[in-house]
Amino acid sequence: MKQISTKQRKTALFVICVLIIATVGLIGRLMYLMIFHSEEYAVRAKDLHERERSIKAARGIIYDRNGVILADNKPVCTVSVIHSQITDPERVISVLCEVLELPEETVRKRVEKVSSIERIKANVAKETGDYLRSFELDGVMVDEDYKRYYPYGTLASRVIGFTGGDNQGIIGLEVKYDSMLEGIPGKILTLTTAHGTEIPNAAEARVEPVAGNSLTISLDVNIQRYAEQAAMKVLEAKGANHVSMILMNPQNGEIYAMVNVPEFDLNEPYTLNSEYSTLSGGAILSQEEKNTLLNRMWRNPCISDTYEPGSTFKIITATAAFEYDKVSVTDRFYCPGYKIVEDRTIHCHKVGGHGSETFLDGIKNSCNPVFMEIGERVGINGLYDVFERLGLMRKTGVDLPGEASSIMHKTENVKAVELATISFGQSFQITPLQLLSAVSTVINGGNRITPHLGIYAKNTEDNTVKTYEYTGETGIVSEETCETMKTLLEAVVHDGTGKRAYLPGVRIGGKTATSEKLPRSSNQYISSFLGFAPAENPQVIALVLIDEPEGIYYGGTIAAPVIAEVFDEVLPYLGIEPVYSADELKLDGIGSFPVPNLVGMAKEEASKLLKAYEFDEIYYSGEGSVVTEQFPGAGEEVKKNTNLILYMK
């Protein structure tokens, strides 16, 4: 036998050693992977073989204070494709284009894209989704979904808000209470091969979604409707840019209505409403230009826009004067129609002046010189102290996003002229809600309230998960001051500038304002009226602002009747029935009649016709001989003994 050489033995030994080392290495590597990294590779395997699709949770319902649904969910479908599971791409493209009414280029691009899952279309009608399932297309997934639905369309659009395609809140209560409403999404899990092909007969694993909590708010659908109807009526009659209105309970801060007309459709939030489509002038807008207009349209002027309040702010100045004991109701003043402050002549709205008058007369007449004098008596430190106490130097804390704060002079920058104009509501800016909140404190006995909408949230089992509480503070101003102010403001409506807000049988308090917008030379105004009822124990407070009305623009003439109209509907609805005095019954002031059309008539002809109507007083404004405008308007239903204003060419 041939002997094995030493060289061959060495080679064999080397090979055996290499094999042993390799085997030990492989065993070590295998042990390392199986023992120390088993969980990691198990996760990788799971990710490779499982496909996950999300199931949207039903968003919580928003209810008004009476249980009326304001925001609901509509069942829809989301259509997606999984590239690796498609066996007949041309048929898939053809069917999807036809059923979903999409262009072939869009569908083909998504079907042919190599990805784990590609969405074709969301918010597909449930009937369409069910029809698409009947084709049994490999790789096409039709999953249940929800789309937000608003039964009342435009009602309180800037308050309720809307959601985006992912069901997340965008504006309003939808975003403020997003975490409470959104719910927890579910999942659908399917098993696939390493190549992404779905394994036949492998059952889907399903994690059910958890619906969001419902939210009940203080807004009342009926009160909101009354307010919106009245606001739209004056918007159209006066050709205004927009009209805002808030109705609130002054005792606890619950907001009954918040109006900004024209509103927009919550079910079509990316379509410009009449106000902003008019601004575009019919031009084709770039996406950037449209987005700018949309953002302006979605703003809530009641809380996000500041303005000079004008004469409604005299309520605050008067409150400060009584708190600092700088005035009494019987104090006498003299108004020549202006007041000279340093080098400035600041006019009263009545050019000829009011002459000698008491403070009671001054507030009824809304006399600027009277308020400039009492502002001087109190001083800026005293005024700012009361402003701070009434919450005018900070945000109200309302549970809506985007609230603005007031814009005030620094104390050291307030000189005599600024002090004078601040006293009657100019040269600073606040939001409408700040004013309403401050006046609520003045008329509710001196208690600070937080304006709010949220009341409580419930889960799907109808269990209360959260009751919303709001901070307040008592003794902000004295009860004596509050009682005096209520009496004065009732006098304003009874026989002052606010008498067009008068309703027979109801004690109403309030204050008018006609605010000149900046720049002053623009001759553009905001007409407003703030009113509350019943005056002796206020249960509702309201503020209306009419932005840039055409023609007559005085707050007492065009804004006060709006609140009267709303109160005429709302007060009985809230259980506040009229109690007629003997004088009201005697004068038969509770009857009503339509106003005749006098526009175009000569003064003599109009005067002859009006003898047949029961107007209290008829005012002729201007020196012309032909009626060019009238207020109230032709056909408007008015109470007996209403005043009529005729504007002459």
C-alpha positions as CSV (number, residue, x, y, z in Angstrom):
1,M,0.0,0.0,0.0
2,K,1.2,3.3,-0.9
3,Q,2.1,5.4,2.1
4,I,0.4,8.7,2.7
5,S,2.9,11.5,2.6
6,T,3.5,14.0,5.3
7,K,2.2,16.8,3.1
8,Q,-1.1,15.0,2.5
9,R,-1.6,14.5,6.2
10,K,-1.0,18.1,6.8
11,T,-3.5,19.2,4.1
12,A,-6.2,16.8,5.5
13,L,-5.6,18.1,9.0
14,F,-5.9,21.7,7.8
15,V,-9.2,20.9,6.1
16,I,-10.6,19.2,9.1
17,C,-9.6,22.1,11.3
18,V,-11.2,24.6,9.0
19,L,-14.4,22.5,8.9
20,I,-14.4,22.3,12.7
21,I,-13.8,26.0,13.1
22,A,-16.5,26.8,10.5
23,T,-19.0,24.5,12.2
24,V,-18.3,26.0,15.6
25,G,-18.6,29.5,14.1
26,L,-21.9,28.7,12.5
27,I,-23.2,27.1,15.6
28,G,-22.1,30.1,17.6
29,R,-23.7,32.5,15.2
30,L,-26.9,30.5,15.2
31,M,-27.0,30.5,19.0
32,Y,-26.2,34.2,19.0
33,L,-29.1,34.9,16.7
34,M,-31.6,32.5,18.3
35,I,-30.8,33.4,21.9
36,F,-29.8,37.0,21.9
37,H,-31.7,38.4,18.8
38,S,-34.7,36.1,18.6
39,E,-37.2,38.9,19.4
40,E,-35.7,41.3,16.8
41,Y,-36.0,38.7,14.0
42,A,-39.4,37.6,15.1
43,V,-40.5,41.3,14.7
44,R,-38.8,41.4,11.2
45,A,-40.6,38.3,10.2
46,K,-43.9,39.6,11.4
47,D,-43.4,42.9,9.5
48,L,-42.5,40.9,6.4
49,H,-45.6,38.7,6.5
50,E,-48.2,41.0,8.0
51,R,-50.0,43.9,6.2
52,E,-51.7,46.5,8.4
53,R,-54.6,48.8,7.4
54,S,-56.0,51.4,9.7
55,I,-59.7,51.6,10.7
56,K,-60.8,55.1,11.6
57,A,-62.6,55.6,14.8
58,A,-66.0,57.3,14.8
59,R,-65.5,60.8,16.0
60,G,-67.5,61.9,19.0
61,I,-70.8,63.7,18.3
62,I,-71.3,67.3,19.2
63,Y,-74.7,68.2,20.7
64,D,-76.3,71.5,21.5
65,R,-77.7,72.1,25.1
66,N,-80.9,70.3,24.2
67,G,-79.4,67.2,22.7
68,V,-79.7,68.3,19.1
69,I,-76.9,66.9,16.9
70,L,-74.6,69.6,15.5
71,A,-71.7,67.4,14.2
72,D,-72.2,63.7,13.3
73,N,-70.5,61.0,11.2
74,K,-71.4,59.6,7.9
75,P,-70.2,56.1,6.9
76,V,-67.9,56.1,3.9
77,C,-65.1,53.9,2.4
78,T,-61.4,54.3,1.7
79,V,-60.1,52.5,-1.5
80,S,-56.5,51.4,-1.5
81,V,-54.3,49.0,-3.6
82,I,-51.5,46.6,-2.6
83,H,-49.1,46.4,-5.5
84,S,-47.8,42.9,-4.8
85,Q,-51.3,41.4,-4.6
86,I,-52.6,42.7,-7.9
87,T,-52.9,39.9,-10.5
88,D,-54.6,41.8,-13.3
89,P,-53.4,45.5,-13.2
90,E,-55.2,46.6,-16.4
91,R,-58.6,45.3,-15.1
92,V,-58.0,47.0,-11.7
93,I,-57.2,50.3,-13.5
94,S,-60.2,50.1,-15.7
95,V,-62.7,49.3,-12.9
96,L,-61.3,51.9,-10.5
97,C,-61.4,54.6,-13.2
98,E,-65.0,53.8,-14.0
99,V,-66.4,53.3,-10.5
100,L,-64.5,56.1,-8.7
101,E,-64.7,58.5,-11.7
102,L,-61.0,59.2,-11.6
103,P,-58.6,60.0,-14.6
104,E,-56.7,56.9,-15.9
105,E,-53.3,58.7,-15.4
106,T,-53.9,59.2,-11.7
107,V,-55.1,55.6,-11.1
108,R,-52.4,54.0,-13.2
109,K,-49.6,55.9,-11.4
110,R,-50.8,54.7,-8.0
111,V,-51.6,51.1,-9.1
112,E,-48.2,50.6,-10.7
113,K,-46.3,52.2,-7.8
114,V,-44.3,49.6,-5.9
115,S,-45.3,50.2,-2.3
116,S,-46.8,48.3,0.6
117,I,-50.1,50.1,0.2
118,E,-51.3,53.0,-1.9
119,R,-54.5,55.0,-1.2
120,I,-56.6,55.6,-4.4
121,K,-59.5,57.6,-2.9
122,A,-61.0,58.5,0.5
123,N,-64.5,59.5,1.5
124,V,-66.1,57.2,-1.1
125,A,-69.8,56.8,-0.6
126,K,-70.7,53.5,1.1
127,E,-72.9,52.4,-1.8
128,T,-70.0,52.9,-4.2
129,G,-67.6,51.0,-1.9
130,D,-70.1,48.0,-1.7
131,Y,-70.4,48.0,-5.5
132,L,-66.6,48.0,-5.9
133,R,-66.3,45.0,-3.6
134,S,-68.6,43.0,-5.9
135,F,-65.8,43.0,-8.6
136,E,-63.5,40.9,-6.2
137,L,-60.4,42.6,-7.6
138,D,-57.1,41.1,-6.2
139,G,-55.0,43.7,-4.5
140,V,-57.9,46.2,-4.1
141,M,-58.9,47.0,-0.5
142,V,-62.2,48.7,0.4
143,D,-62.2,49.6,4.1
144,E,-64.9,51.2,6.2
145,D,-64.3,54.8,7.2
146,Y,-66.1,57.9,8.5
147,K,-66.7,61.4,7.2
148,R,-67.7,64.3,9.4
149,Y,-71.2,65.5,8.6
150,Y,-72.9,68.7,9.8
151,P,-76.7,68.4,9.7
152,Y,-77.2,72.2,9.8
153,G,-74.6,73.1,7.2
154,T,-73.8,76.8,7.8
155,L,-75.2,77.1,11.3
156,A,-72.5,78.5,13.7
157,S,-69.8,77.4,11.3
158,R,-66.9,79.4,12.9
159,V,-67.9,78.1,16.3
160,I,-68.4,74.4,15.6
161,G,-65.5,74.2,13.1
162,F,-64.7,71.3,10.8
163,T,-62.2,68.4,10.3
164,G,-59.7,67.5,7.7
165,G,-59.3,64.4,5.6
166,D,-57.6,62.6,8.5
167,N,-60.6,63.4,10.8
168,Q,-58.5,65.8,12.8
169,G,-60.1,69.2,13.9
170,I,-59.1,72.2,11.9
171,I,-60.9,75.2,13.5
172,G,-63.5,75.9,16.2
173,L,-64.7,73.4,18.8
174,E,-63.5,70.5,16.5
175,V,-59.9,71.5,17.1
176,K,-60.3,72.8,20.7
177,Y,-61.8,69.5,21.9
178,D,-60.0,67.3,19.4
179,S,-58.4,65.0,22.0
180,M,-61.8,64.3,23.5
181,L,-63.6,63.7,20.2
182,E,-61.0,61.8,18.1
183,G,-61.3,58.2,19.5
184,I,-58.7,55.4,19.0
185,P,-58.2,53.9,15.5
186,G,-58.5,50.2,14.9
187,K,-56.5,47.8,12.6
188,I,-57.0,45.1,10.0
189,L,-54.0,42.6,9.9
190,T,-53.6,40.1,7.0
191,L,-50.8,37.5,6.4
192,T,-48.7,37.4,3.2
193,T,-45.8,35.5,1.8
194,A,-42.3,36.9,1.7
195,H,-43.1,38.3,-1.8
196,G,-46.2,40.1,-0.4
197,T,-48.8,37.8,-1.8
198,E,-51.8,37.3,0.5
199,I,-51.9,33.7,2.0
200,P,-55.1,32.0,1.0
201,N,-57.5,31.0,3.9
202,A,-55.4,33.0,6.4
203,A,-58.0,34.7,8.7
204,E,-57.7,38.5,9.1
205,A,-56.9,39.8,12.6
206,R,-59.0,42.8,13.5
207,V,-58.5,45.3,16.3
208,E,-61.8,47.3,16.7
209,P,-61.6,51.1,16.9
210,V,-62.8,53.0,20.0
211,A,-65.3,55.8,19.2
212,G,-64.6,59.2,20.5
213,N,-66.4,60.9,23.4
214,S,-69.5,63.0,22.6
215,L,-69.5,66.7,23.6
216,T,-72.5,68.7,24.8
217,I,-72.2,72.5,24.5
218,S,-74.2,75.5,25.7
219,L,-75.1,76.7,22.2
220,D,-78.8,76.5,21.5
221,V,-79.8,75.7,17.9
222,N,-83.1,77.7,18.1
223,I,-81.4,80.8,19.6
224,Q,-78.6,80.5,17.1
225,R,-81.2,80.4,14.3
226,Y,-83.1,83.4,15.6
227,A,-79.9,85.4,15.8
228,E,-78.7,84.3,12.4
229,Q,-82.0,85.2,10.7
230,A,-82.0,88.7,12.3
231,A,-78.3,89.2,11.4
232,M,-78.9,88.2,7.8
233,K,-81.9,90.5,7.5
234,V,-79.9,93.6,8.5
235,L,-76.9,92.4,6.5
236,E,-78.9,92.4,3.3
237,A,-80.9,95.5,4.2
238,K,-77.8,97.6,4.9
239,G,-75.4,96.1,2.4
240,A,-72.9,95.5,5.2
241,N,-69.6,93.5,4.9
242,H,-70.7,91.2,7.7
243,V,-72.7,91.1,10.9
244,S,-71.6,89.5,14.2
245,M,-73.7,88.8,17.2
246,I,-73.3,87.0,20.6
247,L,-76.0,85.9,23.0
248,M,-74.8,84.8,26.5
249,N,-76.1,84.1,30.0
250,P,-74.5,86.9,32.0
251,Q,-74.8,85.0,35.2
252,N,-72.6,82.0,34.3
253,G,-71.0,82.7,30.9
254,E,-72.8,80.1,28.9
255,I,-72.9,81.1,25.2
256,Y,-76.3,80.6,23.7
257,A,-75.4,81.8,20.2
258,M,-72.4,83.2,18.3
259,V,-73.1,84.5,14.8
260,N,-70.9,85.7,12.0
261,V,-72.9,86.2,8.8
262,P,-72.5,85.3,6.1
263,E,-71.5,81.9,7.5
264,F,-69.9,79.2,5.4
265,D,-70.9,75.6,4.7
266,L,-69.2,73.2,7.1
267,N,-69.8,70.3,4.7
268,E,-68.0,72.3,2.0
269,P,-65.4,74.3,4.0
270,Y,-63.1,74.9,1.1
271,T,-65.7,76.7,-0.9
272,L,-65.7,80.5,-0.4
273,N,-68.9,82.0,0.9
274,S,-70.6,85.0,-0.6
275,E,-68.5,87.6,1.3
276,Y,-65.2,86.2,0.1
277,S,-66.1,85.0,-3.3
278,T,-67.2,88.7,-3.9
279,L,-63.7,89.8,-2.7
280,S,-62.1,87.6,-5.4
281,G,-64.1,89.6,-8.0
282,G,-64.8,86.4,-10.1
283,A,-61.1,86.1,-10.9
284,I,-59.3,82.7,-11.1
285,L,-57.3,82.5,-7.9
286,S,-54.0,80.9,-7.3
287,Q,-53.9,78.3,-4.5
288,E,-52.0,80.8,-2.3
289,E,-54.6,83.5,-2.9
290,K,-57.5,81.1,-2.2
291,N,-55.8,79.9,1.0
292,T,-55.5,83.5,2.2
293,L,-59.2,84.1,1.6
294,L,-60.1,80.8,3.2
295,N,-58.2,81.6,6.3
296,R,-59.9,85.0,6.5
297,M,-63.3,83.3,6.0
298,W,-62.6,80.8,8.8
299,R,-61.7,83.5,11.3
300,N,-64.2,84.1,14.1
301,P,-64.5,88.0,14.4
302,C,-66.4,87.7,17.7
303,I,-63.1,86.5,19.4
304,S,-60.3,87.0,16.9
305,D,-60.9,90.5,15.7
306,T,-60.4,93.6,17.8
307,Y,-62.2,96.9,17.2
308,E,-62.8,100.3,18.8
309,P,-66.1,99.7,20.8
310,G,-67.2,103.4,20.8
311,S,-70.1,104.4,23.0
312,T,-71.0,100.9,24.3
313,F,-67.8,101.3,26.2
314,K,-69.3,104.2,28.1
315,I,-70.8,101.5,30.4
316,I,-67.3,100.7,31.6
317,T,-66.3,104.4,32.0
318,A,-69.5,105.0,34.0
319,T,-68.8,101.9,36.2
320,A,-65.3,103.2,37.0
321,A,-66.7,106.6,37.9
322,F,-69.2,105.1,40.4
323,E,-66.6,102.7,41.8
324,Y,-64.3,105.7,42.5
325,D,-67.2,107.9,43.7
326,K,-66.4,110.5,41.0
327,V,-70.0,111.1,39.8
328,S,-73.6,110.8,40.9
329,V,-76.7,110.3,38.8
330,T,-77.8,113.9,39.5
331,D,-74.5,115.6,38.8
332,R,-75.0,118.4,36.2
333,F,-72.8,118.9,33.0
334,Y,-72.9,121.3,30.1
335,C,-72.5,120.1,26.5
336,P,-71.9,122.8,23.8
337,G,-71.3,120.1,21.2
338,Y,-67.6,119.7,21.8
339,K,-64.8,119.7,24.4
340,I,-61.4,121.3,23.9
341,V,-58.6,119.0,25.2
342,E,-55.1,120.5,24.8
343,D,-54.9,121.6,21.2
344,R,-57.8,119.3,20.0
345,T,-61.5,120.0,19.6
346,I,-63.3,116.7,20.2
347,H,-67.0,116.8,19.1
348,C,-70.2,115.3,20.4
349,H,-72.3,113.4,18.0
350,K,-74.9,116.2,18.4
351,V,-73.3,119.1,16.6
352,G,-75.4,121.7,18.5
353,G,-74.7,120.1,21.8
354,H,-77.1,118.8,24.5
355,G,-76.8,121.9,26.7
356,S,-77.3,121.5,30.4
357,E,-77.9,117.9,31.5
358,T,-77.6,115.5,34.4
359,F,-75.4,112.5,34.2
360,L,-78.6,110.4,33.7
361,D,-79.3,112.6,30.6
362,G,-75.7,112.3,29.5
363,I,-75.8,108.5,29.3
364,K,-79.2,108.5,27.7
365,N,-78.0,111.0,25.1
366,S,-74.6,109.2,24.8
367,C,-72.9,112.6,25.2
368,N,-69.2,112.5,24.6
369,P,-68.3,115.7,26.6
370,V,-69.9,114.3,29.7
371,F,-67.9,111.1,29.5
372,M,-64.7,113.0,28.7
373,E,-65.2,115.0,31.9
374,I,-65.9,111.9,34.1
375,G,-62.9,110.2,32.5
376,E,-60.8,113.1,33.6
377,R,-62.2,112.9,37.1
378,V,-61.3,109.2,37.4
379,G,-57.9,109.4,35.7
380,I,-56.1,106.8,33.7
381,N,-54.9,104.8,36.8
382,G,-58.5,104.5,38.0
383,L,-59.8,103.6,34.6
384,Y,-57.1,101.0,34.0
385,D,-57.8,99.5,37.5
386,V,-61.4,98.9,36.6
387,F,-60.5,97.6,33.1
388,E,-58.2,95.1,34.8
389,R,-60.8,94.0,37.3
390,L,-63.3,93.5,34.5
391,G,-60.9,91.4,32.4
392,L,-60.3,93.9,29.6
393,M,-56.5,93.7,29.9
394,R,-56.4,90.0,29.1
395,K,-58.2,87.3,27.1
396,T,-61.5,86.0,28.4
397,G,-60.4,82.3,28.4
398,V,-63.3,81.2,26.1
399,D,-62.9,77.6,25.0
400,L,-62.3,78.5,21.3
401,P,-59.0,78.7,19.5
402,G,-57.6,82.0,18.1
403,E,-58.8,84.4,20.8
404,A,-57.2,87.8,20.5
405,S,-56.3,90.1,23.4
406,S,-57.0,93.8,23.8
407,I,-54.7,96.5,22.5
408,M,-54.2,99.3,25.1
409,H,-51.9,102.3,25.5
410,K,-49.2,101.9,28.2
411,T,-50.2,104.1,31.2
412,E,-47.2,106.4,30.8
413,N,-48.2,107.1,27.2
414,V,-51.7,108.2,28.0
415,K,-51.9,112.0,27.9
416,A,-55.0,114.3,28.1
417,V,-56.2,113.6,24.6
418,E,-55.8,109.8,24.9
419,L,-57.6,109.9,28.2
420,A,-60.5,111.8,26.7
421,T,-61.0,109.5,23.7
422,I,-60.6,106.3,25.9
423,S,-63.4,107.6,28.0
424,F,-65.9,107.3,25.2
425,G,-64.5,104.1,23.6
426,Q,-61.8,105.2,21.1
427,S,-58.0,104.9,20.7
428,F,-57.8,101.3,22.0
429,Q,-59.2,98.0,20.8
430,I,-60.9,95.0,22.4
431,T,-62.8,92.0,21.1
432,P,-66.6,91.8,21.1
433,L,-66.5,89.0,23.6
434,Q,-64.3,90.9,26.0
435,L,-66.8,93.7,26.0
436,L,-69.7,91.4,26.6
437,S,-67.9,89.6,29.4
438,A,-67.0,92.8,31.1
439,V,-70.5,94.2,31.0
440,S,-71.8,90.9,32.3
441,T,-69.9,91.5,35.5
442,V,-71.4,95.0,35.7
443,I,-75.0,93.7,35.5
444,N,-74.8,90.4,37.3
445,G,-73.9,91.8,40.7
446,G,-70.2,92.2,40.2
447,N,-69.2,88.5,39.5
448,R,-66.5,87.8,36.9
449,I,-67.5,84.9,34.6
450,T,-65.6,82.9,31.9
451,P,-67.5,82.8,28.6
452,H,-67.7,79.2,27.4
453,L,-69.4,76.6,25.3
454,G,-68.2,73.2,26.6
455,I,-70.5,71.7,29.3
456,Y,-69.7,68.0,29.6
457,A,-68.4,65.0,27.6
458,K,-69.8,61.4,27.6
459,N,-68.4,58.1,26.3
460,T,-70.3,55.6,24.1
461,E,-71.8,54.0,27.2
462,D,-73.4,57.4,28.0
463,N,-71.2,57.8,31.1
464,T,-70.0,61.3,31.8
465,V,-66.2,61.3,31.5
466,K,-65.7,65.0,32.1
467,T,-67.7,68.0,33.3
468,Y,-66.1,71.3,32.4
469,E,-65.7,73.9,35.1
470,Y,-64.8,77.5,34.7
471,T,-63.2,80.0,37.0
472,G,-65.0,83.0,38.4
473,E,-64.6,85.6,41.1
474,T,-67.1,87.6,43.2
475,G,-67.0,91.2,44.3
476,I,-65.3,92.6,41.2
477,V,-67.4,95.8,41.5
478,S,-69.8,96.7,44.2
479,E,-73.5,95.7,44.1
480,E,-74.5,99.3,44.5
481,T,-72.6,100.2,41.3
482,C,-74.2,97.3,39.5
483,E,-77.7,98.3,40.5
484,T,-77.1,101.9,39.5
485,M,-75.7,100.9,36.1
486,K,-78.7,98.6,35.4
487,T,-81.1,101.5,36.2
488,L,-79.2,103.9,33.9
489,L,-79.0,101.4,31.0
490,E,-82.7,100.7,31.3
491,A,-83.3,104.4,30.9
492,V,-81.2,104.4,27.7
493,V,-83.6,102.0,26.2
494,H,-86.7,103.5,27.7
495,D,-86.3,107.0,26.4
496,G,-82.6,107.4,25.3
497,T,-80.6,106.5,22.2
498,G,-81.5,102.9,22.5
499,K,-85.3,103.3,22.5
500,R,-85.6,101.3,19.2
501,A,-84.6,98.2,21.3
502,Y,-87.7,98.7,23.5
503,L,-90.2,95.8,23.7
504,P,-93.6,96.3,25.5
505,G,-93.8,94.3,28.7
506,V,-90.1,93.7,29.0
507,R,-87.6,95.7,30.9
508,I,-84.5,96.0,28.7
509,G,-81.2,97.7,29.4
510,G,-78.6,98.6,26.8
511,K,-76.3,101.0,25.1
512,T,-75.8,102.1,21.5
513,A,-72.6,102.8,19.6
514,T,-71.5,104.1,16.2
515,S,-67.7,103.4,15.9
516,E,-65.7,105.2,13.2
517,K,-63.2,102.9,11.7
518,L,-59.6,103.7,11.0
519,P,-58.5,105.7,9.1
520,R,-61.1,108.3,10.3
521,S,-61.2,109.8,6.8
522,S,-62.6,106.6,5.3
523,N,-66.1,107.5,6.7
524,Q,-66.7,103.8,7.4
525,Y,-68.5,102.7,10.6
526,I,-69.4,99.8,12.9
527,S,-72.9,100.2,14.2
528,S,-73.5,98.2,17.4
529,F,-75.9,97.7,20.3
530,L,-75.4,95.9,23.6
531,G,-78.6,94.9,25.4
532,F,-79.7,92.7,28.3
533,A,-83.0,91.5,29.8
534,P,-84.8,91.5,32.1
535,A,-83.1,94.6,33.3
536,E,-83.8,93.9,37.0
537,N,-82.3,90.4,36.9
538,P,-80.5,89.8,33.5
539,Q,-80.8,86.3,32.1
540,V,-79.5,87.0,28.6
541,I,-77.1,89.6,27.3
542,A,-76.5,90.3,23.6
543,L,-74.2,92.3,21.4
544,V,-74.6,93.0,17.6
545,L,-72.0,94.6,15.3
546,I,-72.9,95.7,11.8
547,D,-69.7,96.3,9.8
548,E,-69.7,99.1,7.3
549,P,-73.5,99.5,6.7
550,E,-74.6,101.6,3.7
551,G,-76.7,104.7,4.2
552,I,-77.9,105.1,7.8
553,Y,-75.3,103.9,10.1
554,Y,-76.3,105.0,13.6
555,G,-76.2,102.2,16.2
556,G,-79.4,103.4,17.8
557,T,-81.2,103.4,14.5
558,I,-80.1,100.1,12.8
559,A,-78.5,97.9,15.5
560,A,-80.9,98.4,18.4
561,P,-83.9,97.0,16.4
562,V,-81.9,93.9,15.6
563,I,-81.5,93.0,19.3
564,A,-85.2,93.9,19.9
565,E,-86.2,91.4,17.1
566,V,-84.0,88.7,18.6
567,F,-85.2,89.3,22.2
568,D,-88.8,89.2,20.9
569,E,-88.2,85.6,19.9
570,V,-85.6,84.5,22.5
571,L,-87.1,85.8,25.7
572,P,-90.4,83.8,25.5
573,Y,-88.3,80.8,24.4
574,L,-86.3,81.1,27.6
575,G,-89.6,81.4,29.6
576,I,-89.4,85.2,30.1
577,E,-92.9,86.4,29.3
578,P,-93.9,90.1,28.9
579,V,-95.7,91.8,31.8
580,Y,-97.4,94.9,30.4
581,S,-97.7,98.0,32.5
582,A,-100.9,99.9,32.8
583,D,-99.5,102.6,30.6
584,E,-98.5,100.1,27.9
585,L,-102.0,98.6,27.9
586,K,-103.6,102.1,27.9
587,L,-101.5,103.2,24.9
588,D,-102.2,100.0,23.1
589,G,-98.5,100.0,22.2
590,I,-98.5,96.2,21.7
591,G,-100.1,96.3,18.3
592,S,-98.1,96.3,15.0
593,F,-98.4,97.2,11.4
594,P,-96.3,97.2,8.2
595,V,-94.4,100.4,7.3
596,P,-95.5,102.0,4.0
597,N,-93.0,102.6,1.1
598,L,-92.2,106.4,1.1
599,V,-89.0,106.4,-1.0
600,G,-89.4,108.7,-3.9
601,M,-92.3,110.7,-2.4
602,A,-92.3,114.4,-1.9
603,K,-92.3,115.5,1.7
604,E,-95.8,116.9,1.6
605,E,-97.1,113.7,0.0
606,A,-95.4,111.5,2.6
607,S,-96.7,113.6,5.5
608,K,-100.3,113.3,4.2
609,L,-100.0,109.5,3.8
610,L,-98.5,109.1,7.3
611,K,-101.5,110.6,9.0
612,A,-103.2,107.2,8.6
613,Y,-100.3,105.4,10.6
614,E,-99.7,105.3,14.4
615,F,-96.1,106.4,14.5
616,D,-94.9,108.1,17.7
617,E,-92.6,110.7,16.0
618,I,-91.5,111.3,12.4
619,Y,-88.1,112.7,11.9
620,Y,-87.0,114.4,8.7
621,S,-83.2,114.3,8.1
622,G,-81.7,116.6,5.5
623,E,-83.0,119.7,3.7
624,G,-84.3,118.1,0.5
625,S,-87.9,117.7,-0.6
626,V,-87.8,114.1,-1.7
627,V,-87.5,111.0,0.5
628,T,-84.4,109.0,-0.6
629,E,-84.3,106.5,2.3
630,Q,-86.4,105.5,5.3
631,F,-86.0,103.6,8.5
632,P,-87.7,101.3,9.3
633,G,-87.8,100.0,5.7
634,A,-90.9,99.5,3.6
635,G,-92.9,96.5,4.6
636,E,-91.2,96.0,7.9
637,E,-93.6,95.0,10.7
638,V,-93.3,97.5,13.6
639,K,-95.0,98.1,16.9
640,K,-97.4,101.0,17.3
641,N,-95.8,104.3,18.5
642,T,-92.5,103.4,16.8
643,N,-90.4,106.3,15.5
644,L,-89.9,106.8,11.7
645,I,-86.9,108.5,10.1
646,L,-87.1,109.9,6.6
647,Y,-83.9,110.9,4.8
648,M,-84.4,113.7,2.3
649,K,-82.4,114.3,-0.8
